[in-house]
């Protein structure tokens, strides 16, 4: 027989089916064996009756253990007592591989599960995270395609900093020093003079000594840049992108969301307009809540969580003090103390998911800012050339893929939003 997926078998709902996958759960008696089979689509209970199968099938059933790989053939029937409402009454079963004793059992520590991450990624929870993450990437590319953006491929090895030297990973590059990219932004800015609208999905690296549940040293970065785009148009684009992703995931991944404890309606309701306040207004709101923060300080996790108690949609916080933001952000013409930037903060305490700004177009202002931060201007000559030859108004943003995955999937830690997390103390497996 032709093998089909468990999901397709459940849709079929009756008749003879042939399935293959791995043993998710098992229990046996002297006359009967129950095997919960899993594949990439779902799980289903398989029942092997000793009296109804051949000797070889029963002997195989007796040997089966967690994570053994197998094929089964039998009749699928409705059974409300089964984990997914159906079971397969097995007539034939073949063991492909008998697994060794699986090291993961109940109540394992977080560190142990990270040690055996190559095995833990098979868990049903994480499998559904990977499915949703894949659809988030599909949705993002669909959005940019409809907006007539070009996907480009910027370098990962770079000779200059984008977000500040203190969080750069240095590497030996033959006889020179280079860095792993913190962001593709500077290269995307170069590409807009050719293609006008560009985006990239690349890994980014931040050498931040952080142990929080929202930081990774290596993560996937979705970044976009557009020529002639002003700040207000940028804010609109960000809202449309996040809404498009939410509508797509809520529609295509409803069952996966439910398994993770997320009501699909929570995701489907994320539509523009999003609430939007300035940094100054954020400080006023925090002050009313009894949280005092000095003007000029960045908003930390505690302040972001306090702000989001007032909102059930992502919040746009704009116009931060320029001293705490990157050199390439454009000063606000109405208030030179702040820049035309925005952080998008997810609801429910999941923190910032997007950082964005209109970009400075004056080469002399950029040089002054670089010098003020102690950077070597000569390392940025190629970037400054973009302002010397046809400079135009432009804006862009960066979205942390794992951060939006964490929010949509209701994950406790960002480490579960990526198959093999890299943190300050972990680079294996």
C-alpha positions as CSV (number, residue, x, y, z in Angstrom):
1,X,0.0,0.0,0.0
2,X,1.0,3.6,-0.4
3,X,1.9,5.3,2.8
4,X,0.0,8.4,3.8
5,X,0.4,10.9,6.6
6,X,-1.4,10.5,9.9
7,X,-3.2,13.8,9.3
8,X,-4.5,12.5,5.9
9,X,-5.5,9.2,7.6
10,X,-7.6,11.1,10.2
11,X,-9.2,13.1,7.4
12,X,-10.0,9.9,5.6
13,X,-11.6,8.5,8.8
14,X,-12.2,5.0,7.6
15,X,-10.8,2.2,5.5
16,X,-7.4,0.6,5.4
17,X,-4.4,2.8,5.8
18,X,-0.6,2.4,5.8
19,X,1.4,4.7,8.1
20,X,5.0,5.1,9.1
21,X,6.7,7.2,11.8
22,X,8.1,6.8,15.3
23,X,6.7,5.5,18.6
24,X,5.6,8.4,20.7
25,X,4.1,6.4,23.6
26,X,3.5,2.6,24.2
27,X,2.0,0.2,26.7
28,X,1.6,-3.5,26.5
29,X,-0.2,-6.5,28.1
30,X,0.1,-10.1,27.4
31,X,-2.7,-9.9,24.8
32,X,-2.6,-6.3,23.5
33,X,-0.2,-3.5,22.6
34,X,-1.0,0.2,22.3
35,X,1.4,2.3,20.3
36,X,0.9,6.0,19.8
37,X,2.5,6.7,16.4
38,X,3.8,10.1,15.5
39,X,4.9,11.6,12.2
40,X,5.4,15.2,11.1
41,X,1.7,15.8,10.9
42,X,0.0,14.4,14.0
43,X,-0.2,11.4,16.4
44,X,-2.6,8.4,16.3
45,X,-3.1,5.4,18.5
46,X,-2.4,2.0,17.0
47,X,-3.8,-1.2,18.6
48,X,-2.2,-4.6,18.0
49,X,-4.2,-7.5,19.2
50,X,-2.2,-10.7,19.6
51,X,-5.1,-12.9,18.5
52,X,-5.6,-10.9,15.3
53,X,-2.0,-10.6,13.9
54,X,0.7,-12.9,12.8
55,X,3.6,-14.1,14.9
56,X,6.1,-11.7,13.3
57,X,3.8,-8.7,13.9
58,X,3.2,-9.6,17.6
59,X,6.9,-10.2,18.2
60,X,7.7,-6.8,16.7
61,X,5.1,-5.2,19.0
62,X,6.7,-6.8,22.0
63,X,10.0,-5.2,21.1
64,X,8.8,-1.7,20.4
65,X,10.0,1.1,22.6
66,X,9.9,4.9,22.6
67,X,11.3,6.5,19.4
68,X,11.6,3.2,17.6
69,X,10.7,3.7,13.9
70,X,8.0,1.5,12.3
71,X,5.4,1.0,9.6
72,X,1.8,-0.1,10.3
73,X,-1.1,-1.2,8.2
74,X,-4.6,-1.6,9.4
75,X,-8.2,-0.2,9.6
76,X,-8.7,3.3,10.9
77,X,-11.8,3.7,13.0
78,X,-13.4,6.5,15.1
79,X,-12.7,6.1,18.9
80,X,-13.3,9.1,21.1
81,X,-11.1,7.6,23.8
82,X,-8.0,7.8,21.6
83,X,-5.7,10.8,21.9
84,X,-6.8,12.3,18.5
85,X,-10.2,10.7,18.3
86,X,-9.2,7.8,15.9
87,X,-7.2,4.6,16.2
88,X,-5.7,2.1,13.8
89,X,-6.5,-1.6,14.3
90,X,-3.2,-3.0,13.1
91,X,-3.1,-6.0,10.9
92,X,0.6,-5.7,10.0
93,X,3.5,-3.9,11.6
94,X,7.2,-3.8,10.7
95,X,9.9,-2.4,12.9
96,X,12.4,-0.3,10.9
97,X,14.7,0.3,13.9
98,X,14.5,-0.6,17.6
99,X,15.6,2.5,19.5
100,X,17.9,2.3,22.5
101,X,16.4,3.5,25.8
102,X,15.3,7.1,25.3
103,X,17.1,9.4,27.7
104,X,14.2,11.9,28.0
105,X,11.6,11.1,30.7
106,X,9.2,13.2,32.7
107,X,10.4,16.1,34.9
108,X,13.8,16.7,33.3
109,X,15.7,19.9,34.0
110,X,15.9,22.7,31.5
111,X,19.6,22.3,31.2
112,X,19.4,18.6,30.5
113,X,16.8,19.2,27.8
114,X,19.2,21.7,26.2
115,X,22.0,19.1,26.4
116,X,19.9,16.6,24.4
117,X,18.3,19.3,22.3
118,X,18.9,17.1,19.2
119,X,16.4,14.7,20.7
120,X,14.0,17.1,22.4
121,X,13.2,18.9,19.2
122,X,11.1,15.9,18.4
123,X,8.7,16.8,21.2
124,X,5.1,17.5,20.1
125,X,5.2,21.0,21.5
126,X,8.4,22.0,19.7
127,X,7.2,20.2,16.5
128,X,4.3,22.6,16.4
129,X,6.5,25.6,17.1
130,X,8.6,24.6,14.0
131,X,5.4,24.4,11.9
132,X,4.2,27.8,13.0
133,X,7.7,29.3,12.5
134,X,7.8,27.9,9.0
135,X,4.4,29.6,8.2
136,X,5.6,32.9,9.7
137,X,8.5,32.9,7.2
138,X,6.1,32.0,4.4
139,X,3.8,34.8,5.5
140,X,6.6,37.3,5.6
141,X,7.8,36.5,2.1
142,X,4.2,36.6,0.8
143,X,3.8,40.1,2.3
144,X,7.0,41.4,0.7
145,X,6.2,39.8,-2.6
146,X,2.9,41.5,-2.7
147,X,4.5,44.8,-1.8
148,X,7.0,44.3,-4.7
149,X,10.1,44.0,-2.5
150,X,13.1,42.1,-3.7
151,X,14.7,39.6,-1.4
152,X,18.5,40.1,-1.4
153,X,21.4,38.2,0.2
154,X,23.7,40.5,2.3
155,X,27.0,39.2,3.8
156,X,27.4,37.7,7.3
157,X,31.1,38.6,7.5
158,X,31.6,42.3,7.8
159,X,34.3,44.8,8.6
160,X,32.1,47.4,10.4
161,X,29.6,47.6,13.2
162,X,25.9,48.4,12.8
163,X,24.6,48.4,16.4
164,X,27.7,49.2,18.4
165,X,31.1,47.6,18.9
166,X,30.4,46.2,22.4
167,X,28.2,43.4,21.1
168,X,30.3,42.4,18.1
169,X,31.6,38.9,17.6
170,X,35.2,39.2,16.3
171,X,36.6,36.5,14.0
172,X,40.0,36.0,12.4
173,X,39.7,36.7,8.7
174,X,42.9,35.5,7.1
175,X,45.4,38.1,8.3
176,X,42.8,40.7,9.3
177,X,40.0,41.2,11.9
178,X,36.4,40.9,10.9
179,X,33.0,40.5,12.6
180,X,29.8,38.5,12.4
181,X,26.9,40.7,11.3
182,X,24.7,42.3,13.9
183,X,22.3,43.4,11.1
184,X,22.0,43.5,7.3
185,X,20.8,47.0,7.5
186,X,23.8,48.9,6.1
187,X,23.9,46.6,3.1
188,X,20.2,46.9,2.5
189,X,20.6,50.6,2.5
190,X,23.2,50.2,-0.3
191,X,20.7,47.9,-2.3
192,X,17.8,50.4,-2.3
193,X,19.7,52.6,-4.8
194,X,19.5,49.8,-7.2
195,X,16.2,48.1,-6.3
196,X,14.3,50.7,-4.2
197,X,12.5,48.1,-2.0
198,X,14.5,45.3,-0.5
199,X,14.4,42.8,2.3
200,X,16.6,40.0,3.7
201,X,16.2,37.1,6.1
202,X,19.6,36.3,7.6
203,X,21.2,35.2,10.9
204,X,22.4,38.0,13.1
205,X,24.8,37.8,16.0
206,X,24.9,39.8,19.2
207,X,27.6,39.3,21.9
208,X,25.3,40.4,24.7
209,X,26.1,38.7,28.1
210,X,22.4,38.3,28.8
211,X,20.7,35.4,30.4
212,X,17.1,36.6,30.0
213,X,14.4,34.5,28.4
214,X,14.2,37.0,25.4
215,X,17.9,37.1,24.2
216,X,19.9,34.8,21.9
217,X,23.4,35.3,20.6
218,X,22.4,34.0,17.2
219,X,19.0,34.6,15.8
220,X,17.1,35.1,12.5
221,X,16.6,38.7,11.4
222,X,13.9,39.8,9.0
223,X,14.9,43.3,7.7
224,X,13.4,45.6,5.1
225,X,14.5,48.9,3.6
226,X,12.8,51.3,1.1
227,X,13.9,54.4,-0.7
228,X,11.8,57.5,-0.5
229,X,9.9,56.1,2.5
230,X,9.2,58.6,5.3
231,X,8.7,57.8,9.0
232,X,4.9,57.6,9.0
233,X,4.9,55.3,6.0
234,X,7.4,53.1,7.8
235,X,5.1,52.8,10.8
236,X,2.2,51.8,8.6
237,X,4.3,49.2,6.8
238,X,5.4,47.6,10.1
239,X,1.8,47.3,11.3
240,X,0.7,45.8,8.0
241,X,3.5,43.2,8.1
242,X,2.8,42.0,11.7
243,X,-0.9,41.9,11.0
244,X,-0.4,39.9,7.8
245,X,1.8,37.4,9.7
246,X,-0.9,37.1,12.4
247,X,-3.7,36.6,9.9
248,X,-1.7,34.0,8.0
249,X,-0.8,32.0,11.1
250,X,-4.2,32.3,12.6
251,X,-5.7,30.9,9.4
252,X,-3.1,28.2,8.5
253,X,-2.0,27.0,12.0
254,X,-5.2,27.0,14.1
255,X,-4.7,23.5,15.4
256,X,-1.0,24.0,16.1
257,X,-1.8,27.1,18.0
258,X,-4.4,25.3,20.1
259,X,-2.0,22.6,21.0
260,X,0.4,25.3,22.3
261,X,-2.3,26.9,24.4
262,X,-2.9,29.9,22.1
263,X,-6.4,30.7,21.0
264,X,-6.3,31.5,17.2
265,X,-8.7,34.4,17.8
266,X,-6.0,36.1,19.9
267,X,-3.8,36.1,16.8
268,X,-6.5,36.9,14.2
269,X,-7.6,40.1,16.1
270,X,-4.1,41.7,15.5
271,X,-5.1,44.3,12.9
272,X,-4.1,47.9,12.3
273,X,-4.2,50.5,13.6
274,X,-1.9,49.6,16.5
275,X,-1.7,52.0,19.5
276,X,1.2,54.5,19.1
277,X,2.8,56.7,21.8
278,X,6.0,58.7,22.0
279,X,8.8,57.9,24.5
280,X,7.8,60.9,26.5
281,X,4.2,59.7,26.6
282,X,5.4,56.3,27.7
283,X,7.3,57.8,30.6
284,X,4.2,59.8,31.6
285,X,2.1,56.5,31.6
286,X,4.7,54.7,33.6
287,X,4.9,57.6,36.1
288,X,1.1,57.2,36.7
289,X,1.6,53.5,37.4
290,X,4.2,54.4,40.0
291,X,7.3,53.6,37.9
292,X,9.8,56.5,37.7
293,X,12.4,56.4,35.0
294,X,14.8,59.2,34.2
295,X,14.5,60.8,30.8
296,X,17.2,59.5,28.5
297,X,17.2,55.9,29.9
298,X,16.1,53.1,27.7
299,X,13.0,51.1,28.5
300,X,13.9,47.8,30.1
301,X,11.8,44.6,30.3
302,X,10.1,45.8,33.5
303,X,9.0,49.0,31.9
304,X,7.8,47.3,28.7
305,X,5.7,44.8,30.7
306,X,4.2,47.6,32.7
307,X,3.2,49.5,29.5
308,X,1.7,46.5,27.9
309,X,-0.8,46.1,30.8
310,X,-2.7,48.9,29.0
311,X,-2.8,47.3,25.6
312,X,-4.0,44.1,23.9
313,X,-2.3,44.8,20.5
314,X,1.3,45.5,19.7
315,X,2.4,49.0,20.8
316,X,4.5,51.4,18.8
317,X,6.8,53.6,21.0
318,X,8.4,56.3,18.9
319,X,11.0,59.1,19.2
320,X,13.5,57.8,21.8
321,X,16.4,60.0,22.9
322,X,19.2,59.9,20.3
323,X,21.9,59.1,22.9
324,X,20.5,55.6,23.4
325,X,19.9,54.8,19.7
326,X,22.2,54.0,16.8
327,X,24.2,56.5,14.8
328,X,22.2,56.1,11.5
329,X,18.8,57.2,12.9
330,X,17.6,60.6,11.7
331,X,17.1,63.4,14.2
332,X,13.4,64.5,14.7
333,X,13.2,67.9,12.9
334,X,10.7,69.0,15.6
335,X,12.9,68.0,18.5
336,X,16.6,67.4,18.1
337,X,16.9,65.5,21.4
338,X,15.1,62.5,19.9
339,X,15.3,60.5,16.7
340,X,12.6,59.2,14.2
341,X,12.7,55.7,15.5
342,X,10.2,53.1,16.7
343,X,10.2,50.0,18.9
344,X,7.2,47.7,18.4
345,X,6.4,45.9,21.7
346,X,4.3,42.8,21.7
347,X,1.4,42.3,24.2
348,X,1.3,40.0,27.1
349,X,4.8,40.8,28.3
350,X,6.7,39.4,25.3
351,X,8.7,42.6,24.7
352,X,10.1,44.3,21.7
353,X,9.7,42.5,18.4
354,X,10.7,45.3,15.9
355,X,13.2,48.1,15.9
356,X,13.0,50.7,13.1
357,X,13.8,54.2,12.0
358,X,14.0,56.7,9.3
359,X,17.7,56.9,8.3
360,X,20.0,60.0,8.4
361,X,20.8,61.2,4.9
362,X,23.4,63.9,5.6
363,X,26.9,62.6,5.4
364,X,28.4,65.2,7.7
365,X,25.8,64.5,10.5
366,X,26.7,60.8,10.2
367,X,30.4,61.5,10.4
368,X,29.9,63.6,13.6
369,X,27.8,60.9,15.1
370,X,30.4,58.2,14.4
371,X,33.1,60.3,15.9
372,X,31.0,61.0,19.0
373,X,30.6,57.3,19.6
374,X,34.3,56.6,19.1
375,X,34.0,54.7,15.8
376,X,36.6,54.8,13.1
377,X,35.1,56.8,10.3
378,X,37.3,55.1,7.7
379,X,35.6,51.8,8.4
380,X,32.3,53.4,7.2
381,X,33.6,55.1,4.1
382,X,31.7,52.8,1.8
383,X,28.5,53.5,3.8
384,X,29.1,57.2,3.8
385,X,29.4,57.0,0.0
386,X,25.7,56.2,-0.1
387,X,25.1,59.8,1.1
388,X,27.6,61.3,-1.3
389,X,26.1,59.8,-4.5
390,X,22.3,60.2,-4.8
391,X,21.2,60.4,-1.1
392,X,17.5,60.1,-0.7
393,X,15.0,59.9,2.2
394,X,14.7,56.2,3.3
395,X,13.6,54.1,6.2
396,X,13.7,50.5,7.4
397,X,13.3,48.0,10.2
398,X,14.4,44.8,11.7
399,X,12.1,42.1,13.1
400,X,13.4,39.3,15.3
401,X,11.9,36.1,14.0
402,X,12.3,34.2,17.3
403,X,10.7,37.0,19.2
404,X,7.5,37.0,17.1
405,X,7.5,33.2,17.3
406,X,7.8,33.3,21.0
407,X,4.8,35.8,21.3
408,X,2.5,34.0,18.8
409,X,3.3,30.6,20.3
410,X,3.0,31.7,23.9
411,X,6.5,30.3,24.8
412,X,8.1,30.9,28.2
413,X,11.5,31.3,26.7
414,X,12.9,32.4,23.4
415,X,15.2,29.4,23.4
416,X,12.2,27.3,22.4
417,X,11.6,29.5,19.3
418,X,14.8,28.1,17.6
419,X,15.9,24.5,17.1
420,X,19.4,24.9,18.5
421,X,19.6,28.0,20.7
422,X,22.9,29.8,21.1
423,X,23.4,31.6,24.4
424,X,26.4,32.9,26.3
425,X,27.2,29.4,27.7
426,X,25.8,27.1,25.0
427,X,27.1,26.3,21.5
428,X,26.5,22.5,21.5
429,X,24.6,20.7,20.2
